[in-house]
């Protein structure tokens, strides 16, 4: 009985002294956090998506207070978040243009010819490093879904025919897929975009080969530019580029395109 009692007393004494020591250490090594950092952290979306270019929301909050990150850097939070941060830092509000990810390729397994049977590691990066992709089109989507895996908002899914699909109700334009795609097929565009856009990234000038490799690839016929009533399509880069300040969303180019490379974008 005495042994149990002594053990309890000793344990309580040790616990007491450990508590005192922890309290002293906390006081000695305490670092005051900038109140602004706390306020900015509270204003953020909390997604920790990395779209700001930082490791997470805590890192971004510290950087933006120091002036090492822009007040509109939280893409997941949007304009309301940027306004709150600007108010905390005593700055004028900034206008944030919401963006979404767009996949500039629709060469799925039914349209784009494969090089052969790929037996390597089933990731886009591995296929790109080993054989420069699985499709005969060097610019085509590999289709293993690396982009889907890194999307923190569940805005991407892989279709049955091997092409990623963007859910624009969930996409916040964080840019994770843009950075992950080894073919650089994703790009961020303003969510307010209205007009035609090219679903192809093949910049090759070998027209016959383009048609052999992919039935929906742009083979540089130039009909879209000729049919455009406002002359807002530039094809000098090999892919139709639209000047949205001139585009009227008429759809003439979409109708004229023989391979249906162009489509009207609107969300």
C-alpha positions as a Markdown table, in Angstrom:
| # | Residue | x | y | z |
|---|---|---|---|---|
| 1 | Unk | 0.0 | 0.0 | 0.0 |
| 2 | Unk | 2.8 | 2.4 | 0.9 |
| 3 | Unk | 4.6 | 1.6 | -2.3 |
| 4 | Unk | 1.5 | 2.6 | -4.3 |
| 5 | Unk | 1.1 | 5.8 | -2.3 |
| 6 | Unk | 4.8 | 6.8 | -2.7 |
| 7 | Unk | 4.6 | 6.1 | -6.4 |
| 8 | Unk | 1.6 | 8.4 | -6.8 |
| 9 | Unk | 3.3 | 11.2 | -4.8 |
| 10 | Unk | 6.5 | 10.9 | -6.8 |
| 11 | Unk | 4.5 | 11.0 | -10.0 |
| 12 | Unk | 2.6 | 14.1 | -8.9 |
| 13 | Unk | 5.8 | 15.9 | -7.9 |
| 14 | Unk | 7.5 | 15.0 | -11.2 |
| 15 | Unk | 4.4 | 16.2 | -13.2 |
| 16 | Unk | 4.3 | 19.4 | -11.2 |
| 17 | Unk | 8.0 | 20.2 | -11.9 |
| 18 | Unk | 7.6 | 19.3 | -15.6 |
| 19 | Unk | 4.6 | 21.6 | -15.8 |
| 20 | Unk | 6.6 | 24.4 | -14.2 |
| 21 | Unk | 9.5 | 23.8 | -16.6 |
| 22 | Unk | 7.2 | 23.8 | -19.7 |
| 23 | Unk | 5.6 | 27.1 | -18.6 |
| 24 | Unk | 9.1 | 28.6 | -18.1 |
| 25 | Unk | 10.3 | 27.4 | -21.5 |
| 26 | Unk | 7.2 | 28.7 | -23.2 |
| 27 | Unk | 7.8 | 32.1 | -21.6 |
| 28 | Unk | 11.5 | 32.2 | -22.4 |
| 29 | Unk | 11.2 | 31.1 | -26.0 |
| 30 | Unk | 7.9 | 32.8 | -26.8 |
| 31 | Unk | 7.8 | 34.8 | -30.1 |
| 32 | Unk | 5.1 | 37.4 | -30.6 |
| 33 | Unk | 3.3 | 36.8 | -33.8 |
| 34 | Unk | 2.4 | 39.9 | -35.9 |
| 35 | Unk | -1.3 | 40.5 | -35.4 |
| 36 | Unk | -1.6 | 41.3 | -39.1 |
| 37 | Unk | -0.4 | 37.9 | -39.9 |
| 38 | Unk | -3.1 | 36.3 | -37.8 |
| 39 | Unk | -5.8 | 38.6 | -39.4 |
| 40 | Unk | -4.6 | 37.8 | -42.9 |
| 41 | Unk | -4.5 | 34.1 | -42.1 |
| 42 | Unk | -8.1 | 34.3 | -40.9 |
| 43 | Unk | -9.1 | 36.1 | -44.1 |
| 44 | Unk | -7.7 | 33.3 | -46.4 |
| 45 | Unk | -9.7 | 30.5 | -47.8 |
| 46 | Unk | -7.9 | 27.9 | -45.8 |
| 47 | Unk | -7.6 | 25.6 | -48.8 |
| 48 | Unk | -3.8 | 25.2 | -48.5 |
| 49 | Unk | -3.8 | 24.6 | -52.3 |
| 50 | Unk | -0.5 | 26.2 | -53.0 |
| 51 | Unk | -2.0 | 28.3 | -55.8 |
| 52 | Unk | -0.3 | 31.3 | -54.3 |
| 53 | Unk | 3.1 | 29.7 | -54.9 |
| 54 | Unk | 3.7 | 29.2 | -51.2 |
| 55 | Unk | 3.7 | 26.0 | -49.1 |
| 56 | Unk | 0.3 | 26.9 | -47.6 |
| 57 | Unk | -1.9 | 29.5 | -46.1 |
| 58 | Unk | 0.4 | 30.2 | -43.1 |
| 59 | Unk | 3.4 | 30.8 | -45.3 |
| 60 | Unk | 1.4 | 33.1 | -47.6 |
| 61 | Unk | 0.0 | 35.1 | -44.7 |
| 62 | Unk | 3.5 | 35.8 | -43.4 |
| 63 | Unk | 4.8 | 36.6 | -46.9 |
| 64 | Unk | 2.0 | 39.0 | -47.8 |
| 65 | Unk | 2.5 | 41.0 | -44.5 |
| 66 | Unk | 6.2 | 41.3 | -45.2 |
| 67 | Unk | 5.5 | 42.5 | -48.7 |
| 68 | Unk | 6.9 | 39.4 | -50.4 |
| 69 | Unk | 3.6 | 38.2 | -51.8 |
| 70 | Unk | 0.7 | 40.2 | -53.6 |
| 71 | Unk | -2.5 | 40.9 | -51.7 |
| 72 | Unk | -4.4 | 39.1 | -54.5 |
| 73 | Unk | -2.3 | 36.0 | -54.3 |
| 74 | Unk | -5.0 | 33.8 | -52.8 |
| 75 | Unk | -6.7 | 32.6 | -56.0 |
| 76 | Unk | -9.0 | 30.3 | -54.0 |
| 77 | Unk | -10.3 | 33.3 | -52.0 |
| 78 | Unk | -10.9 | 35.5 | -55.0 |
| 79 | Unk | -11.6 | 39.2 | -55.0 |
| 80 | Unk | -13.4 | 39.3 | -51.6 |
| 81 | Unk | -10.3 | 37.7 | -49.9 |
| 82 | Unk | -8.0 | 40.2 | -51.7 |
| 83 | Unk | -10.1 | 43.1 | -50.5 |
| 84 | Unk | -10.0 | 41.9 | -46.9 |
| 85 | Unk | -6.2 | 41.5 | -47.0 |
| 86 | Unk | -5.8 | 45.0 | -48.6 |
| 87 | Unk | -8.0 | 46.5 | -45.8 |
| 88 | Unk | -5.9 | 44.7 | -43.1 |
| 89 | Unk | -2.7 | 46.1 | -44.6 |
| 90 | Unk | -4.1 | 49.5 | -45.1 |
| 91 | Unk | -3.9 | 49.4 | -48.9 |
| 92 | Unk | -6.4 | 50.2 | -51.6 |
| 93 | Unk | -8.5 | 47.4 | -52.8 |
| 94 | Unk | -7.4 | 45.4 | -55.8 |
| 95 | Unk | -9.5 | 43.9 | -58.6 |
| 96 | Unk | -9.0 | 40.2 | -59.0 |
| 97 | Unk | -10.0 | 38.6 | -62.3 |
| 98 | Unk | -11.3 | 35.1 | -61.6 |
| 99 | Unk | -9.6 | 32.5 | -63.7 |
| 100 | Unk | -10.2 | 28.8 | -64.6 |
| 101 | Unk | -8.2 | 26.1 | -66.1 |
| 102 | Unk | -8.7 | 25.2 | -69.8 |
| 103 | Unk | -7.3 | 22.1 | -71.5 |
| 104 | Unk | -6.1 | 22.9 | -75.0 |
| 105 | Unk | -6.4 | 19.4 | -76.3 |
| 106 | Unk | -9.2 | 17.0 | -77.1 |
| 107 | Unk | -7.2 | 14.3 | -78.7 |
| 108 | Unk | -8.7 | 11.4 | -76.7 |
| 109 | Unk | -8.1 | 7.7 | -77.3 |
| 110 | Unk | -10.6 | 7.6 | -80.1 |
| 111 | Unk | -9.2 | 10.6 | -82.0 |
| 112 | Unk | -5.5 | 10.5 | -81.4 |
| 113 | Unk | -3.4 | 7.5 | -82.5 |
| 114 | Unk | -1.2 | 5.8 | -79.9 |
| 115 | Unk | 2.5 | 5.1 | -80.5 |
| 116 | Unk | 2.0 | 1.6 | -79.3 |
| 117 | Unk | 1.4 | -0.3 | -76.1 |
| 118 | Unk | 2.9 | 1.6 | -73.2 |
| 119 | Unk | 4.0 | -0.7 | -70.3 |
| 120 | Unk | 5.9 | 1.8 | -68.2 |
| 121 | Unk | 4.9 | 3.7 | -65.1 |
| 122 | Unk | 1.4 | 5.0 | -65.5 |
| 123 | Unk | 2.0 | 8.7 | -65.0 |
| 124 | Unk | 2.2 | 11.5 | -67.5 |
| 125 | Unk | 5.6 | 12.6 | -66.3 |
| 126 | Unk | 7.1 | 9.1 | -66.6 |
| 127 | Unk | 5.6 | 8.6 | -70.1 |
| 128 | Unk | 6.9 | 12.0 | -71.2 |
| 129 | Unk | 10.4 | 11.4 | -69.8 |
| 130 | Unk | 10.7 | 7.9 | -71.3 |
| 131 | Unk | 9.1 | 8.1 | -74.7 |
| 132 | Unk | 7.9 | 11.7 | -75.1 |
| 133 | Unk | 4.3 | 10.8 | -74.5 |
| 134 | Unk | 2.1 | 7.9 | -75.5 |
| 135 | Unk | 0.4 | 9.6 | -78.6 |
| 136 | Unk | 1.8 | 10.0 | -82.1 |
| 137 | Unk | 1.0 | 13.6 | -81.7 |
| 138 | Unk | 3.9 | 15.0 | -79.7 |
| 139 | Unk | 1.6 | 17.7 | -78.4 |
| 140 | Unk | -1.2 | 15.4 | -77.3 |
| 141 | Unk | -2.6 | 14.7 | -73.8 |
| 142 | Unk | -1.0 | 11.6 | -72.4 |
| 143 | Unk | -4.1 | 10.9 | -70.3 |
| 144 | Unk | -2.8 | 9.2 | -67.1 |
| 145 | Unk | -4.4 | 12.0 | -65.0 |
| 146 | Unk | -1.4 | 13.6 | -63.2 |
| 147 | Unk | -3.5 | 16.8 | -63.3 |
| 148 | Unk | -6.5 | 15.0 | -61.6 |
| 149 | Unk | -4.3 | 13.8 | -58.7 |
| 150 | Unk | -2.9 | 17.2 | -57.8 |
| 151 | Unk | -6.2 | 19.2 | -58.1 |
| 152 | Unk | -7.0 | 20.2 | -54.5 |
| 153 | Unk | -10.6 | 21.1 | -55.3 |
| 154 | Unk | -11.7 | 18.0 | -57.1 |
| 155 | Unk | -12.4 | 20.1 | -60.2 |
| 156 | Unk | -10.7 | 17.6 | -62.6 |
| 157 | Unk | -11.8 | 14.1 | -63.5 |
| 158 | Unk | -10.5 | 11.6 | -66.1 |
| 159 | Unk | -13.1 | 10.6 | -68.8 |
| 160 | Unk | -13.4 | 7.1 | -70.1 |
| 161 | Unk | -11.7 | 8.0 | -73.3 |
| 162 | Unk | -8.6 | 9.4 | -71.5 |
| 163 | Unk | -9.1 | 13.2 | -71.5 |
| 164 | Unk | -9.3 | 15.3 | -68.3 |
| 165 | Unk | -12.6 | 17.1 | -67.8 |
| 166 | Unk | -12.8 | 20.4 | -65.9 |
| 167 | Unk | -15.7 | 21.1 | -63.6 |
| 168 | Unk | -16.0 | 24.8 | -63.8 |
| 169 | Unk | -18.3 | 24.9 | -60.7 |
| 170 | Unk | -15.3 | 23.8 | -58.6 |
| 171 | Unk | -12.3 | 25.2 | -60.5 |
| 172 | Unk | -10.8 | 28.3 | -58.8 |
| 173 | Unk | -7.8 | 28.7 | -61.1 |
| 174 | Unk | -5.1 | 27.7 | -58.6 |
| 175 | Unk | -2.9 | 26.6 | -61.5 |
| 176 | Unk | -1.8 | 23.3 | -60.0 |
| 177 | Unk | -2.8 | 21.4 | -63.2 |
| 178 | Unk | -0.9 | 24.0 | -65.3 |
| 179 | Unk | 2.3 | 23.3 | -63.5 |
| 180 | Unk | 1.8 | 19.5 | -63.3 |
| 181 | Unk | 1.0 | 18.8 | -67.0 |
| 182 | Unk | 4.3 | 17.8 | -68.7 |
| 183 | Unk | 2.9 | 18.7 | -72.1 |
| 184 | Unk | 1.8 | 22.2 | -70.8 |
| 185 | Unk | -1.7 | 21.7 | -72.2 |
| 186 | Unk | -3.5 | 23.6 | -69.5 |
| 187 | Unk | -3.7 | 27.3 | -69.3 |
| 188 | Unk | -5.5 | 29.8 | -67.1 |
| 189 | Unk | -8.1 | 32.0 | -68.7 |
| 190 | Unk | -10.5 | 34.5 | -67.3 |
| 191 | Unk | -13.7 | 32.8 | -66.2 |
| 192 | Unk | -15.6 | 35.6 | -68.0 |
| 193 | Unk | -14.2 | 34.6 | -71.4 |
| 194 | Unk | -16.8 | 34.5 | -74.1 |
| 195 | Unk | -15.9 | 33.6 | -77.6 |
| 196 | Unk | -14.1 | 30.9 | -79.6 |
| 197 | Unk | -11.1 | 29.1 | -78.2 |
| 198 | Unk | -8.8 | 26.4 | -79.7 |
| 199 | Unk | -8.8 | 22.9 | -78.2 |
| 200 | Unk | -5.5 | 22.0 | -79.7 |
| 201 | Unk | -1.8 | 22.8 | -78.9 |
| 202 | Unk | -0.1 | 21.2 | -82.0 |
| 203 | Unk | 2.2 | 23.9 | -83.4 |
| 204 | Unk | 3.8 | 21.6 | -86.0 |
| 205 | Unk | 3.7 | 22.8 | -89.6 |
| 206 | Unk | 3.6 | 19.3 | -91.0 |
| 207 | Unk | -0.1 | 19.4 | -92.1 |
| 208 | Unk | -0.4 | 15.9 | -93.5 |
| 209 | Unk | 1.1 | 14.3 | -90.5 |
| 210 | Unk | -1.2 | 16.3 | -88.1 |
| 211 | Unk | -4.3 | 14.8 | -89.8 |
| 212 | Unk | -2.8 | 11.3 | -89.7 |
| 213 | Unk | -1.9 | 11.5 | -86.0 |
| 214 | Unk | -5.1 | 13.1 | -84.7 |
| 215 | Unk | -8.5 | 13.5 | -86.4 |
| 216 | Unk | -9.3 | 16.6 | -84.3 |
| 217 | Unk | -5.9 | 18.4 | -84.6 |
| 218 | Unk | -5.6 | 21.8 | -86.1 |
| 219 | Unk | -3.8 | 21.4 | -89.5 |
| 220 | Unk | -3.4 | 25.2 | -90.2 |
| 221 | Unk | -5.9 | 25.6 | -93.0 |
| 222 | Unk | -6.7 | 29.1 | -91.9 |
| 223 | Unk | -10.4 | 28.9 | -92.7 |
| 224 | Unk | -11.3 | 30.2 | -89.3 |
| 225 | Unk | -9.4 | 33.4 | -89.8 |
| 226 | Unk | -10.8 | 33.9 | -93.3 |
| 227 | Unk | -14.4 | 33.4 | -92.1 |
| 228 | Unk | -14.2 | 35.6 | -89.0 |
| 229 | Unk | -16.3 | 38.7 | -89.7 |
| 230 | Unk | -14.3 | 40.8 | -87.3 |
| 231 | Unk | -10.9 | 39.5 | -88.2 |
| 232 | Unk | -10.0 | 38.7 | -84.6 |
| 233 | Unk | -8.2 | 35.4 | -85.2 |
| 234 | Unk | -4.4 | 35.2 | -85.5 |
| 235 | Unk | -2.9 | 31.9 | -86.8 |
| 236 | Unk | 0.7 | 33.0 | -87.1 |
| 237 | Unk | 1.7 | 30.9 | -84.1 |
| 238 | Unk | 0.2 | 27.8 | -85.7 |
| 239 | Unk | -2.8 | 27.7 | -83.4 |
| 240 | Unk | -5.8 | 30.1 | -83.7 |
| 241 | Unk | -5.4 | 32.9 | -81.1 |
| 242 | Unk | -8.5 | 35.0 | -80.5 |
| 243 | Unk | -8.5 | 38.7 | -79.7 |
| 244 | Unk | -11.5 | 38.8 | -77.3 |
| 245 | Unk | -11.7 | 42.6 | -77.6 |
| 246 | Unk | -12.9 | 42.0 | -81.1 |
| 247 | Unk | -14.6 | 38.7 | -80.9 |
| 248 | Unk | -18.4 | 38.9 | -80.9 |
| 249 | Unk | -19.0 | 35.3 | -80.0 |
| 250 | Unk | -20.8 | 34.8 | -83.4 |
| 251 | Unk | -19.5 | 31.2 | -83.9 |
| 252 | Unk | -18.7 | 31.6 | -87.6 |
| 253 | Unk | -15.2 | 30.2 | -87.0 |
| 254 | Unk | -16.6 | 27.2 | -85.1 |
| 255 | Unk | -18.9 | 26.3 | -87.9 |
| 256 | Unk | -16.3 | 26.7 | -90.5 |
| 257 | Unk | -13.5 | 24.7 | -88.8 |
| 258 | Unk | -13.4 | 21.3 | -90.7 |
| 259 | Unk | -11.9 | 19.4 | -87.7 |
| 260 | Unk | -14.0 | 21.3 | -85.0 |
| 261 | Unk | -10.8 | 22.5 | -83.3 |
| 262 | Unk | -12.6 | 25.7 | -82.1 |
| 263 | Unk | -15.5 | 25.9 | -79.7 |
| 264 | Unk | -17.4 | 28.7 | -78.0 |
| 265 | Unk | -16.3 | 29.0 | -74.4 |
| 266 | Unk | -18.7 | 30.2 | -71.8 |
| 267 | Unk | -19.3 | 29.2 | -68.2 |
